[in-house]
Amino acid sequence: MKAKILFLIVLLLIAAVPVCAFADTPATKVDSGDTAFVLISAALVMLMTPGLALFYGGMVRGKNVLGTLMQSFVAIALISVQWILFGYSLAFGPDVHGFIGSLDWVGLSGVGAAPNADYAPTVPHLAFMIYQAMFAVITPALISGAVAERMKFSAFIVFMLLWSTFVYDPIAHWLWGTGGWLKDMGALDFAGGVVVHISSGISALVAALVLGRRQGFLHEAIYPHNLPMTVLGAGLLWFGWFGFNAGSALSSGVLSTWAFVATHASAVAATLIWVVIEWLHRGKPTMFGAATGAIAGLATVTPASGFVSPLSALVIGLAAGSVCYIALNLKSKLGYDDSLDAFGVHGVGGIIGTLATGLFAQTLINPGGSNGLFFGNSKLFLTQLIAVGVTVLYSFVVTFIILKVIGWTVGLRVEDEDERKGLDISQHGERGYSS
């Protein structure tokens, strides 16, 4: 036990070692390099949603693969339209009392080629808008992992639209919008630990509880039907995550490099510790575990990626792999059916990463941020704790209300016979495989 405590102390001390950094030189007009970087990053983040579809699709049974793929794929279309029409305005438009953006930018009115100095002063406003659209797209798609194999497709469509409007858009404004109250309080979320992962992870838990368990859960074996598909999806997510995190610097330079390296450092650390723990716990390391560990590391470092050193990111990855492994293994003991572990990976990981930002953040990495607790600033950790608490409470309550309203109107869950046949046939009239 003493050796373990000493090892943890050494890791924390290593992670707290300051490093030198240099701020990017601000520009006053559109920079072609920055614009290319942001647009490529937007494309990488867009690729994450099909990657998520494959990651989730491989985990379900063969009779539900197309239904699972469809939930992510349709999110690209539905939420992109919502974002262009009014979602972007609600999230980033002129502030209304710190809570939400106004409707001044409905239909992208006033969002054009000129940069917006409040958000991205070196790229066209439209480039920033479409980059943020890809975040809005993948976030509700993450929730589909909790309701896989039993939610009506019509209900999921309505849920995504309502959830994006009443949960994602306000929280995005709080943390990232000019005038957002958590942003003004000093809360840090570089690429979406709060906005994306905590909001979707907590909402996924609520959805799993409201829908109830799948037929046979805890009573019969429910195995992934295609692990190579899941591994391919994990690889695409990992690749796209560099656009997710490094792209959030919104310029090509020093800060994006720090975020890129921190992202990879956390992912590899989480993968290794997950494999080791699983090997010790179950006797054999699994490919499924390695892929899940990588995603846990990526999700957890997301809020911290542009504020911490690579060594701090390694520690964050170790925490991610360890704690998320425990969270996933508690699922069966607690009896809730988060089908594909959306809460255990994204909700738990987002909370860990947001609090870790309050510990490890350095202004030497990002002068626009703050120092964390390990660098003499206890206030940031308390602010991060408030951001976590408020987001958890708001996401839980509003998601519960949305699901109940849908349940009373459209209905949430497929009929028992349709669930037995599988969602591919019952919801879409097609099969993923011919035999």
Buried (B, 14 or more C-beta within 10 A) or exposed (E): EEEEEEEEEEBBEEBBEEEEBEEBEEBEEBBEEBBEBBBBBBBBBBBBBBBBBBBBBBBBBBBBBBBBBBBBBBBBEBBBEBBBEBBBBBBBBBBBEBEBBEBEBBEBEBBEEEBBEBBBBBBBBBBBBBBBBBBBBBBBBBBBBBBBBBBBBEBBBBBBBBBBBBBBBBBBBBBBBBBBBBBEBBBBBBBBBBBBBBBBBBBBBBBBBBBEBBEEBEEEEBEBBBBEBBBBBBBBBBEBBBBBBBBBBBBBBBBBBBBBBBBBBBBBBBBBBBBBBBEEEEEEBBEBBBBBBBBBBBBBBBBBBBBBBBBBBBBBBBBBBBBBBEBBBEBEEEEBBBBBBBBBBBBBBBBBBBBBBBBBBBBBBBEEBBBBBBBEBEBBBBBBBBBBEBBBEBBBEBBBEBBEEBBEEBEBBBEEEBBEBBBBBBBBEEBBEEE
